[in-house]
Amino acid sequence: MTTLKAAKARLLKYALAKPDATLEHPWGENVAKVRGKVFVFFGMAEPDAKYADYVMGVKLTNALLFAKSLPFIEAMGYGLGKSGWISVKKPKGALPAAMFEEWIDESYANVAPKRTTVQSRRAPQAPRPAVRQEPARATARTSRSGDDRRGKRSSSR
């Protein structure tokens, strides 16, 4: 059985492996950010901190209803719970690390700019050569039979 500290370290390492992910410490907490936006809260490192029994906080949409049905999940404070953020307490027994990693994936997809998440799903490609496009040329409209100068058809039936 892994300790909470070891599980949080593994989940933090998993989160930081995402494209453009960085570790920052606002309010003394460990958070994973993507392009300046938090996608996982890991709390404070001190074992006697106020929320020391929490594993992480993530933003869910697809798994939100399922997550809220679990006894170790609660809506995040400071009004964040209204927009899908949840706090994950240490569950009794073994930590479901695979499920927590899926939640980190979903939170990353919800927070990261769409450009980043689409690029992370695609395989790397070689850069395409630049193609120079010629400017469109203006063409003169010619009057067709039956049309007058304003583009309306004459009434000759």
C-alpha positions in Angstrom: 0.0 0.0 0.0 1.4 3.4 -1.0 1.4 6.4 1.3 -0.6 9.5 0.5 2.6 11.4 0.0 3.9 8.9 -2.5 0.6 8.8 -4.4 0.5 12.6 -4.6 4.1 12.6 -5.9 3.2 10.0 -8.6 0.1 12.0 -9.6 2.0 15.3 -9.7 4.7 13.6 -11.9 1.8 12.4 -14.2 0.3 15.9 -14.4 3.6 17.6 -15.2 4.2 15.2 -18.1 1.3 16.9 -20.0 2.3 19.3 -22.8 3.1 22.8 -21.5 2.5 21.8 -17.9 4.4 23.6 -15.1 4.6 23.3 -11.3 3.9 26.5 -9.3 3.2 27.3 -5.7 0.5 29.9 -5.2 -0.7 30.2 -1.6 2.0 27.7 -0.6 0.2 24.9 -2.5 1.6 22.6 -5.2 -0.4 23.2 -8.4 0.0 22.0 -12.0 -0.7 24.7 -14.5 -1.0 24.7 -18.3 -0.3 28.0 -20.0 -0.8 29.9 -16.7 -4.1 28.1 -15.7 -4.4 25.6 -12.9 -5.6 22.2 -13.9 -4.8 20.3 -10.7 -4.5 21.4 -7.1 -2.3 19.1 -4.9 -2.4 21.1 -1.7 0.3 21.8 0.8 3.2 19.5 1.3 3.2 19.8 5.1 1.7 16.7 6.8 -0.1 18.9 9.4 -1.6 21.3 6.9 -5.3 22.1 7.1 -6.1 19.9 4.0 -3.4 17.3 4.5 -5.8 14.4 3.9 -6.7 15.7 0.4 -5.2 14.0 -2.7 -6.0 16.6 -5.3 -8.6 19.0 -6.8 -9.6 18.8 -10.4 -12.2 20.2 -12.8 -14.5 17.6 -14.3 -17.4 17.6 -16.7 -17.9 14.0 -18.1 -17.0 12.2 -14.8 -18.5 14.8 -12.5 -21.7 13.0 -11.6 -19.9 9.8 -11.0 -17.3 11.5 -8.9 -19.8 13.3 -6.8 -21.4 9.9 -5.9 -18.2 8.7 -4.2 -17.9 9.3 -0.4 -14.4 10.8 -0.6 -15.4 13.6 -3.1 -16.8 17.0 -2.3 -17.4 20.2 -4.2 -14.4 22.6 -4.0 -14.7 25.7 -2.0 -14.4 29.4 -2.9 -17.2 29.0 -5.5 -15.1 26.7 -7.7 -17.5 23.8 -7.1 -20.2 25.6 -9.1 -18.0 25.2 -12.3 -17.2 21.5 -11.8 -14.1 21.6 -9.5 -14.0 18.8 -6.9 -11.8 18.0 -4.0 -10.6 14.4 -3.7 -10.0 13.2 -0.1 -7.9 10.2 0.7 -10.3 7.2 0.2 -10.4 4.3 2.7 -8.2 1.5 1.3 -6.1 1.7 -1.8 -6.0 4.8 -4.0 -7.6 4.3 -7.4 -4.5 5.8 -9.1 -5.7 4.9 -12.7 -9.0 6.7 -12.1 -7.3 9.7 -10.6 -5.0 9.9 -13.7 -8.1 9.9 -15.9 -9.5 12.7 -13.9 -6.2 14.6 -14.4 -6.5 14.0 -18.1 -10.1 15.4 -18.1 -9.2 18.4 -16.0 -6.3 19.2 -18.3 -8.6 19.0 -21.3 -11.2 21.2 -19.6 -8.6 23.9 -18.6 -6.0 23.8 -21.4 -6.4 26.1 -24.4 -8.1 24.0 -27.2 -5.0 24.5 -29.4 -2.9 22.7 -26.8 -5.2 19.8 -26.2 -5.7 19.1 -29.9 -1.9 19.1 -30.5 -1.4 16.8 -27.6 -3.7 14.1 -29.1 -2.0 14.3 -32.6 1.2 12.6 -33.5 4.1 15.0 -34.2 4.3 16.0 -37.8 7.1 17.4 -39.9 6.6 21.1 -40.6 4.9 21.9 -43.9 6.6 24.0 -46.5 5.2 27.5 -46.8 3.1 28.0 -49.9 2.9 31.4 -51.4 -0.5 32.3 -52.7 -1.0 34.8 -55.5 -3.5 37.6 -54.8 -6.9 37.2 -56.5 -7.2 39.2 -59.6 -10.2 41.4 -60.2 -12.2 40.4 -63.3 -14.4 42.8 -65.2 -18.0 41.7 -65.5 -19.4 41.7 -68.9 -23.0 42.4 -69.8 -24.8 39.3 -70.9 -27.7 39.3 -73.3 -30.9 40.2 -71.5 -29.2 42.0 -68.6 -29.1 45.8 -68.2 -26.4 47.7 -66.5 -27.7 47.2 -63.0 -27.6 43.4 -63.2 -31.4 43.0 -63.5 -33.0 41.2 -66.3 -34.9 43.1 -68.8 -38.6 42.3 -69.2 -38.6 41.1 -72.8 -40.5 37.9 -73.0 
